[in-house]
Amino acid sequence: MNPKWGQADGSGLRTRPFVLAAFLALAITTAGSLQCTTAPTPPGDDNDCVGPTCGSNVDPPDGDDPDDGDPNTPTPLDDCAGAVSISGENEFAFSNASATQDGPAHAACANENFDQIDKDIWMCWTSPCTSLVVVDTCGRTQVDTRIAVYDGCECPVSTTRLLDCSDDNCSVQSRATFEAVSGRSYLIRLGSFPNTPGGAGDVSIQCGFSQCPSAGDCNTAHGGQGCSDALCCNSVCEIDVVCCTIEWDDVCAQEADALCNGGFDSCAASSGSCTTGRTTPGCNDVECCDAVCLVDPYCCLNEWDSECVTIEGRTCFSACQSSAGQCDTSHDGPGCDDAACCAEVCPRDPSCCTTSWTDACAQLADEFCP
C-alpha cells in the first residue's frame, strides 16, 4: 500500500515526530471472546492461540499438532477455500505461525519491491454496517503484517476484487480500510511481509473509527480526537490516523476542508506540472493531484516534492501513453505504450514511470503483462 502522511516510521517518508511512539504506547482495548495468550508460544506448544480465527496454530490433540512437521496435518484458514466465517465488530485472535502462502501477488501491495503476502490466513467477514470499515493489527501483534481485503468470499481471488492492500501503516503493522455494505461478505487475507516470520496476535475489525463522530468542528483544530461529522471524520482519519488517535490539529482541519468541501485548493491549472518536484504545493492536473494528495496530503498542503512525483508515477500513470516506447524493451524516458501493462509495472517500480524504462522495467512487463 502507498505510504500515507502521518503513518511512516523512519523509512525516509514524512512523519509527525510523536506518531510512532504514540502507536506503540496505545493500550489494547478489551478484546472479544476470541483470545490469544499474552505472547506467542514456541512451535509445538498446545497453548498458541484459542479461537476459530487462529489459523494453522489451532492445536488439535497431542500427536497431531500442526507444528509437529507432519505434512498431512490440516491447517485451518491456510487456504482461501478454507476461510472461517466471522461477523460483527470485534478483535479476533489469529496465528499465522505455520501458515503457507496461498493468494496471488498484487501491484497494490507493492512495498520495498515485494508485492506478495506470505503465510496468509483467510477470514470471510460479514459486515453489520454500510460505512467505512477499518481492519488493523496496530499494536496488537509483533508480526510484520500485511492485510488485503476482497469484495465477496469467492475463491480464487483476483485483482479486480481487491478493495485494499495494507502494509506498514503503524510501525510494521497494517491498517486496511474499505467501504462495506451491511449484510455483504468480504474476504480478509492476513499474512506476513515476505521473508519475515509469522506469529500470534489480534486483528480488529470495526465500522469506521470509534472517534467518529465526536465533539469538535471538522474544519477547526481542537484538542480532541475526531470531529462532529462522522462521514468527514472517517474520510480524514482514513488518510491521516493521527486525527483520530492523537488530536484534531491544524493539518486535520486543512485535510477536512479539502476532503469534505470539494478537493484541495492547490490542485489547479495554475499550479506546476505533476511530474516535476518543487517547493510549492499541488499540481496542474486536478484529478491526478487530488488522487496523489489522498495518499499524501503533504503534497497539497506543503510542497510537491520528489516523493509526490514518485506517488504520481504509481497513481496517475501519466507516462503510460501510446507515444512512449514498447513495454517489453528498455528505452529512454519513462512509461511505455501499453497503458494496462504500464499500470502493472509502475506500482512495482515507480522509477519506470518517473525516470526511465530500464531493462528491469522490461523484465517486469514480461513477467506481469499477458
N, C-alpha and C positions, 0 to 999 in steps of 0.2 A: 504494500500500500504506500502511496505517496506520503512523504513527511508532512506533518501539519504543524502550524505555528503553535508554540507553547507545549509541544509534546516530544521534542527531541531530547537526547540525553548525552550530549557531548560528542556526537559524531560529526561535528562540523556544521550542523544546522542551527538556526537561531533558536534560543530558548530563554524563557524568563528564569533568572538565576535560582529561584526557590522552587521551581516546579518539581524537579526530580526528587528532592528531599521531602517535599510535601507528600508526593505519592507514596514514597517508601514508608512514611510515617503514618499513613492512613490506617486506622484500625479496621479490621474486617468486621462487618456487621454480622448480627446473628444470622446464621445460615438456616436453610430449611431442614427438612427431615433427612436429607441425604448428606452424610458427613464422612470426611476422611479423618484419619488420625492426625495429630498435630504436626507430624513430619513424616515424609515418605519413609517407609521401612525397607530394609535390604531385600533384593530379589530373593524369592523363595519364602519369605515370611508370610504367615497367614493373616496378617492384620493390615495389609497395604491400604485398602480403600473399601468402604462399605456403601453399597447403593447401586442401582441399575445403570448409572452413567459412568461407572468406574472402569469401563473398557477392559483391556486384557489383563488387568491386575485384580479382577474379582476372583478370589481364591475358592475353588471347589474343595472337596475333602482332600486331606493329605494323600499323596500318591498320584494326584492328577493336577498338580499345580501348574498354571500357565508359565511359571518361571522355571519349571524343572527341566527344560531343554527338550521335552517331548514334542516333536514336530506335529503330532496328531492331536495335541491338546487344543480344544476350541478357544478362540479369542473373541469374546463378545465385543461388539461395536467396531471391530477392526476393519470390517468391510462395509462399504456403503449399503449393500443389501441387508446388512445386519443392524442397521441403525435402530437404537432404542427410542421408543415413543415417550416424550415428555411434554408437559404443558404448564402454562402459568408463569408468573413472575417468581423467581426463586434463585438461590445459589445451589448449584448442583455439583457434587463431588465428581472428580474424574481421576483417572490414571491412564497414561499412555506409555507407561514404562516398558511394556513388552509388545506394543503395537508395531505394525509394519505399514509402509506407505501403500495406499490403495488408490487415491484420487489423482487426477491429472494436474499438470503444471498450468499456471495462468499468468499471462503478462501482467495482470493487475496485482499479482503477488510479488512482482519483481522488487528485490531489495538486495544490495550488495551482490548483484549478478546471480542471485538464486531466486527462482520463481516456483519452486515446489514446496509442498508441506509434507514433512517427514512424520512418521509414526502417528498417522492420523486416526482418530476415532470419530464416530458419527452419531448424531442425535437428530431425531425428527421432532421438531418443536412445533406445537400448535399454539398460535397466538390468541390471547384473550382480548386484544385491543386492535384498533385501527389507528396507528400512530407510528412515530419513530420508535424503534426498538434498539436497545443497547446491549450488546453481548461482550463481556470483558473478563479478563483474568487479572486485572491490575491489582497488585498487592495480595493476590490470592494463591500464588504458587512461586516456586523457584525456577520453573521450566521456562525456557526461552520459547514462548508460544507463538503460533500463527493461527488465525481464525478465518475461515471462509464461510459464507452463507449463500445458499442457493434457494431459488424460488421452487417450491414443491419438494417432495421427498422421493421422486422417482430416481432410479439408478439405471445406467451410469449418469453422472453429472456432466455438464458442458459449460463452456464459457458463456454461452447465450443466456444461461440461467443464473450466472454468478451475480449476486447483489452487492457483495463487498468482500474484500480480502485485506486483512489487517495484520500489521507486523510492527513491533517496536513503538507502540503509542504511549507507553508508560514504562520507562526503562526498557527491559526486553520482553515485557508482556504486551498483550494486544487488546484492542477495543474495536469491534466491528459495529457498524450502525446500518440500519436499513428501514425502509418504510414497510410496515406489515398491515395486513388486513385481518380483522377479527375472524377466527374460525379457520383461517388458512394455515397450512403447514409449511415449514421451512427446514431444509437440511442445514445443520450446523456441523461443520468439519473443524475439529480442533486437533492441532498437532504441534510439532516442534520445528524450529528453524533447522534447515538441513545441516547434518553432521553435528547436532547437539543432542544431549540425552533427553529422554522423556522423564516422567515423574508424576507425582500426585498433586492435587490442588483442588480449587473450586472455580467454577465458571458462573458468573452472574448473568442472568437474563432479566431485563426489566423493560417496561413500556415507557420510553422517554427517560429523561434524567429526573431523579427524585426531587430536585430543586426547582423544577418547572411545573406549575408556576410557584412563585414566592413573592414576597414583598419587594418593592423597588421598581422604578420605571426602567424599561429596557434601554431607553435612549439616554440614560443618565447614569454616571458612575455612582455607586453606593457601596457601603461596607459589607453587604450581604452576598449570598451565593444565589445565582439565578435571577430571574426577574418576573414581572407580573403577567406577561403574555406568554402562555405556555408554548404556542407554536413558534414564536420568535425566539424564546428562550432555548428551546430544543435545537433550533437551527443554528444558533450561535455556539452552543456548547458542543454541537457535533463537530465543529471545526476548531474550537478553542475550549477545551475541557476546563481550563483554569477558571473560566467564568462560572462554572458550576461546582468547582471543588475548592477554590481558594477565595476569590472575591470578584464581584462585577465591577471592573475598573474602567478607566477611560478607553482602553483598547476594546473591551467588550461592548461599550456603548457605541463606539465607531463601527464595530462589526455589525451590531444590531441595526444601526442606521442604514448600512449598505445592504444587508441580507433581507431586512424586513420592509424596507422602504424603496425598493426598486433598483438595487445594484450599487456598485462602487462609483463614486463621482469621478475618480481618476481614470476610469475606463471611458475614454472619449477620443474622438477623431483627432483632437488637437494634441493628444499625448504622443510620445515617441513610438518607434517600432517595437513590436512584441518580441522580436528576435535579437534585440540589442540591449545590453545592460547599460544602466545609467543611474544617477543619484536621485532622480525624481520618480514618483510612484505612477503606476498604471501604464497602459499602452493603448494603441490606436485601434485595435480590433476588439470591439466591445464584448462580443460573445466569448472570444478566447480569453480576454482579460478577466472577465468575471469568473470563468472556469478555473483559471490559474489561481485567482485570489480566494476561491473557495478551498483550495488546497493549502495556500499560504497567504493569509491576509496581509502579511508584511509587504508583499509586492504592491498592494494598492494603498497601504496606509503609510509606508515609509519610503521605500525605493525599489525600483525594478532592477535588481542586481543580477549577477550571473546565475544565482540559484533560481531566480524567477524565469530566466531564459531556459534553463535546464528543464524546469517544470513545463514550460510552454512546449518544448520539444516533444515531451512524452504525453502531453494533454491535448494540444491543438493540432499537432502533426502538420504544421504549415509547410514543412519541407516535402511532404508527401504529395507530389503532383506530377502530371504526365511529362513535364519538361525536364524532370530530373533524370539521372542515369538509370540503367537497369538494376533491379534489386539483386540479381544473382552475380553481379560484377562490381568490384570496387571502382570508385570514381571520385574525382574531386567534387567537393560540395556535399551538403547534407541531403538526406532523403533519397527516395527512389520513385520510379514511375508507376508502381502498382500501389495505390493508396491503401488497400486492405493489407497487403504484405508489409508495407512500411509501418502501418499501425501495430503490427505484431512485433516487429523488430525493435522499434524505438523505445517502448517501455522497458525492454530488457537491457538496452544500451542507449541511453539518451543521446550520447555523442553522435550516434548515427543520424540524428535529426538536427543536431545543433552545430556540428563541426564538419565531419566528412564521412562518406560511406566507404569504410575501410574493408579490408579482407574479412575482418571479424564480423562486420555487418552482413556481408555477403554470405558468410557461413551461417549466421543466424537465419537469414532469409531461406537458405537451402534447408535448414532444419525445421523451421516453423511455418513456412508457406507452402501450400499444396502445389 
